[in-house]
Amino acid sequence: MIKTEAVRKLGVWTVVDEADRVQWEMLAGEGVGPLRFGMSHDEAAASVADVLSPVSTRGGYGSPAASSEFSLVGTSVAPAVTTYYEAGSLACVAVNALRGPQVTLDGLRLVGRVPSILEDAFTEYTSTNGHDLRYSQHADPGSETLGVVLRAQRAGDVVLSRPVLVAPIWAERCCDVTEGCIPTEEWRDRVW
């Protein structure tokens, strides 16, 4: 869990130190950390309640456009995690590059990294482990078999990696900006 003194100092451009980040594992097709694809919003909120609290929601949880943003407990700065739902079930999790949990995939750190360095490591990982490698129209690397797109997010004067993880029902064309299921707002440049 993030240390209390680090929480008090968070500003809009503050990047949480690696040692202060919550640690989550990505399980391809299943979920990330305590979040499991298919959970309801209430189940998702309960599963992360020790480290994250909901700060905003859009749409009804039965609607296709439902989403919720979660901030670190004890902060009021921009969200650490954004969740998206389809027909009331968790279908997508986007992790903030600046303050989100550190997500690992078989030891490969996905959050808050220099995008070009992560892209090289991700390319090696997909090739070695028999996964596809795709690119979005914005040149973001990703994989349908893993259900992940590695987006970039502004952190002041630099950009860092922001993974967007999807359930199997959203994995097909997950790297496609126009035909995939990832909501439009996730394809916009993130500045918080």
PyMOL commands that set and color helices and strands:
alter all, ss='L'
color gray80, all
select helices_A, chain A and resi 4-8+18-20+41-47+115-129+168-171+184-187
alter helices_A, ss='H'
color red, helices_A
select strands_A, chain A and resi 23-27+31-32+35-36+52-58+67-72+81-86+89-95+102-105+108-109+134-135+141-143+148-155+158-166
alter strands_A, ss='S'
color yellow, strands_A
deselect
rebuild
show_as cartoon
